[in-house]
Amino acid sequence: MRSKLVAALAGVFTLALYSSMAVGSKYNFPEPQSIIARETYDMHIWIMWICLVIFIGVFGVMFYSILKHRKSLGYKAANFHHSTTVEVIWTVIPCIILVVMALPATKTVIAMKDTSSPDMTIKATGYQWMWGYDYLQGEGEGISFYSKLSTPRAQYENKAPKGENYLLEVDNRVVVPVGKKVRVIITANDVLHAWWVPALGIKQDAIPGFIRDTWFTADAPGIYRGQCAELCGKDHGFMPIVVEVMNADDYSKWVAAQLSASAVKTSMHIENK
C-alpha cells in the first residue's frame, strides 16, 4: 500500500512539474498574441500532454513488469508466440490517438493558409542581411522602407554589455493596427530566408522568384520580435524582425507621419535633379 501511495505522489509531482515548466519556462513558446499563435500553442501543449500520458503508461507498465515479475520472486517466463487480440489493440489505439491529434491540427493548418479578405497587405522581401517592406493595400498604402539590425556593433563584438533585446532590435519596425487582418506577402531577393514572429504564429519561407503569403491578426498593442529562420549566410543571425502593434488612432498618426516624410524626400529628390 505504501509503495502505491509513493508511486501516486510521484506521478502527481511529475504532472505538476511538467505543467509549471510548460507555462513558465523560457524555452517554451512565447505568450500567443494572435488566434493562430494561440491555436498552435494549445495544440503544442495538448500533444505534449498526450505524449506524457503515453510515456508514463508505457514505462509504468514496463517497470512494473520488470520489478514484479523478476526471476528472484519466483516468476517464470510465459511461453507463447503471439496474441491477435493484443496486436489489434496496440494497432487500433495508436491510430485513434493519431486521428485525435490530426483533426485539430489540420483545422489550424487550414486556418493558417486562409489569407482571404485582409484589411491590409504588406510585402516583406528578404535580403542579405535585412528586410524590405512595402505596404501594398489598406491604410498605409505606399509606405516603403528597409529594416536593419540596430544593435550596436560593440555589443556583438563583446566590447560593451549586451542590451535587453540583443540582436532583436531594428532601425525601422513593421507597424500594424491592432485587431486588423494583415496579409504578409513574402519573397526574397537573393537566397532563402524565412519570416518568423513566434508570438504572432507566423513562420513562412522567403524564396527568390516565388511569392508565399501568410497572415495574422494581433490581439493587443505591443512589440513582438522575431528573426530570419532560414540559414542565409554569414550574417543570418543579424536579421531580426520587429512588429509593433498600435491602436487605430496611433497607427493613423504613424501612417500620416510616414507618408509626409516620404513626400518630403520625393520633393527634395526632384529639386536636386
C-alpha positions in Angstrom: 0.0 0.0 0.0 2.8 2.3 0.9 4.6 1.8 -2.4 1.4 2.5 -4.4 1.0 5.8 -2.4 4.6 6.8 -3.2 4.1 6.0 -6.9 0.9 8.0 -7.0 2.5 11.0 -5.3 5.5 10.8 -7.7 3.1 10.8 -10.6 1.2 13.8 -9.3 4.5 15.6 -8.7 5.7 14.8 -12.2 2.5 16.2 -13.8 2.6 19.3 -11.7 6.3 19.9 -12.5 5.7 19.4 -16.2 2.7 21.8 -16.1 4.7 24.5 -14.4 7.6 24.1 -16.8 5.2 24.3 -19.8 3.7 27.6 -18.7 6.7 29.4 -17.2 9.8 28.1 -19.0 11.8 30.5 -21.2 12.2 27.5 -23.5 8.5 27.3 -24.2 6.6 29.2 -26.9 6.1 32.9 -26.1 2.7 34.1 -25.0 0.5 33.9 -28.1 -0.8 37.2 -29.4 -2.9 36.1 -32.3 -5.6 33.4 -32.8 -3.2 31.2 -34.9 -0.5 31.5 -32.4 -3.0 30.6 -29.6 -4.2 27.6 -31.5 -0.7 26.5 -32.2 0.3 26.9 -28.6 -2.8 24.9 -27.4 -2.0 22.1 -29.9 1.6 22.0 -28.7 0.5 21.7 -25.0 -2.3 19.2 -25.8 0.0 16.9 -27.8 2.7 17.1 -25.1 0.2 16.0 -22.5 -0.7 13.1 -24.8 2.9 12.2 -25.1 3.4 12.4 -21.4 0.5 10.1 -20.7 1.8 7.6 -23.2 5.3 7.9 -21.7 4.0 7.3 -18.1 1.8 4.4 -19.3 4.4 2.6 -21.3 7.3 3.0 -18.9 5.0 2.4 -15.9 3.9 -1.0 -17.3 7.5 -1.8 -18.3 9.0 -1.1 -14.8 6.1 -2.8 -13.1 6.7 -5.9 -15.1 10.4 -5.8 -14.5 10.1 -5.3 -10.8 7.0 -7.5 -10.0 7.8 -10.4 -12.4 11.5 -10.8 -12.0 13.1 -14.2 -11.5 14.1 -13.6 -7.9 10.4 -13.5 -6.9 9.9 -16.9 -8.5 8.2 -15.9 -11.7 8.8 -17.9 -14.8 8.7 -16.5 -18.3 5.5 -17.1 -20.2 5.7 -19.3 -23.2 3.6 -18.0 -26.1 4.2 -16.8 -29.6 1.6 -14.1 -30.2 -1.8 -12.8 -29.4 -4.1 -11.5 -32.2 -6.2 -9.5 -29.7 -3.1 -7.7 -28.3 -1.8 -6.9 -31.7 -5.2 -5.5 -32.8 -5.3 -3.4 -29.6 -1.8 -1.9 -30.0 -2.6 -1.1 -33.6 -6.0 0.5 -33.2 -5.2 2.6 -30.1 -2.3 4.5 -31.7 -4.4 5.0 -34.9 -7.1 6.6 -32.7 -4.6 8.8 -30.9 -3.2 10.0 -34.2 -6.6 10.9 -35.6 -7.4 12.7 -32.4 -4.3 14.8 -32.8 -4.6 15.2 -36.6 -8.1 16.7 -36.7 -7.5 19.9 -34.7 -4.0 20.2 -36.2 -5.5 20.1 -39.7 -8.1 22.7 -38.8 -5.3 25.0 -37.6 -3.1 24.5 -40.7 -6.1 25.2 -43.0 -6.8 28.4 -41.0 -3.1 29.4 -41.4 -3.4 29.3 -45.1 -6.6 31.4 -45.3 -5.3 34.8 -46.4 -8.5 35.9 -48.0 -10.2 39.3 -47.2 -7.3 41.0 -45.5 -7.7 44.5 -44.1 -4.2 45.4 -45.3 -1.3 43.7 -47.2 2.4 44.1 -46.6 5.1 42.7 -48.8 8.2 41.5 -47.0 11.4 40.9 -49.0 14.4 39.2 -47.6 17.9 40.5 -48.5 21.4 39.6 -47.3 21.0 40.7 -44.5 18.0 42.9 -43.9 14.3 43.1 -44.7 12.4 45.4 -47.1 8.8 46.3 -46.5 6.2 47.7 -48.9 2.6 48.5 -47.8 0.6 47.4 -50.8 -3.0 47.7 -49.7 -5.1 49.2 -46.9 -4.3 52.1 -44.7 -0.6 53.0 -45.2 -0.6 52.0 -48.8 2.6 53.4 -50.5 4.8 53.3 -47.4 8.1 51.5 -48.1 11.3 51.1 -46.1 14.2 48.8 -45.2 14.6 47.3 -41.8 18.1 46.6 -40.5 19.7 45.4 -37.3 20.3 48.3 -34.9 22.1 46.5 -32.1 25.4 48.5 -31.6 28.4 46.7 -33.1 30.2 47.0 -29.9 27.7 44.6 -28.2 28.2 41.7 -30.6 32.0 42.3 -30.7 31.9 41.9 -26.8 33.2 45.4 -26.3 30.1 46.6 -24.5 27.4 44.9 -22.3 24.6 43.1 -24.1 21.3 45.1 -24.3 17.9 43.8 -23.2 16.9 43.0 -26.8 20.3 41.9 -28.0 20.2 41.2 -31.8 16.5 41.7 -31.8 16.5 45.5 -32.5 15.9 47.2 -35.8 16.0 50.8 -37.1 12.5 50.6 -38.7 9.8 48.5 -37.3 6.8 47.0 -39.1 3.8 48.8 -37.7 0.3 47.5 -37.9 -3.0 48.3 -36.3 -4.5 46.0 -33.6 -7.4 43.8 -34.5 -6.9 44.0 -38.3 -6.2 41.1 -40.5 -2.8 41.6 -42.0 -1.7 39.6 -45.0 2.1 39.4 -45.5 3.4 38.6 -48.9 6.9 37.1 -48.5 9.7 36.7 -51.0 13.5 37.0 -51.2 15.9 38.9 -53.4 18.9 36.7 -53.2 18.9 33.4 -51.2 16.4 31.6 -49.0 15.2 33.5 -45.9 12.2 32.9 -43.5 10.0 35.5 -41.9 9.3 34.3 -38.3 7.5 36.1 -35.5 6.6 33.4 -32.9 4.2 35.5 -30.8 2.0 36.1 -33.8 2.2 32.5 -35.0 4.0 33.3 -38.3 6.8 31.3 -39.9 7.0 31.4 -43.7 9.9 30.8 -46.1 11.0 33.6 -48.3 12.1 32.1 -51.7 13.7 34.0 -54.5 11.4 34.1 -57.5 8.4 32.8 -55.6 5.6 34.5 -53.7 4.4 33.0 -50.4 1.9 34.5 -48.1 0.7 34.3 -44.5 -1.5 36.4 -42.2 -2.1 37.4 -38.6 -4.5 39.5 -36.5 -2.8 40.9 -33.4 -4.8 40.7 -30.3 -3.2 43.5 -28.3 -0.9 46.5 -28.8 2.7 45.7 -28.2 6.1 45.0 -29.7 6.7 41.4 -31.0 10.1 40.2 -32.1 11.3 37.5 -34.4 14.2 36.6 -36.7 15.1 35.1 -40.0 14.6 31.4 -39.5 16.5 30.1 -42.6 20.3 29.9 -42.7 21.1 32.5 -45.3 24.8 33.3 -45.0 27.4 34.7 -42.6 25.1 37.4 -41.1 22.0 35.1 -40.8 21.8 35.9 -37.1 21.7 39.6 -37.8 18.3 39.8 -39.5 15.8 40.5 -36.7 12.1 41.3 -37.3 10.2 43.7 -35.1 6.4 44.1 -35.4 4.8 47.0 -33.5 1.1 46.8 -33.0 -0.7 50.1 -32.3 -4.2 51.1 -31.6 -6.2 52.6 -34.5 -5.6 56.3 -33.7 -1.8 55.9 -33.1 -1.5 53.8 -36.3 -3.2 56.5 -38.3 -0.8 59.1 -36.9 2.2 56.9 -37.8 0.9 56.4 -41.3 0.4 60.2 -41.7 4.0 60.8 -40.5 5.5 58.2 -42.8 3.6 59.5 -45.9 4.6 63.1 -45.0 8.2 62.1 -44.7 8.1 60.2 -48.0 6.6 63.2 -49.7 9.4 65.5 -48.4 12.0 63.0 -49.6 10.4 62.9 -53.1 10.2 66.6 -53.3 13.9 67.0 -52.3 14.9 64.4 -54.9 13.0 66.2 -57.7 14.6 69.6 -56.7 18.1 68.1 -56.7 17.5 66.9 -60.3 
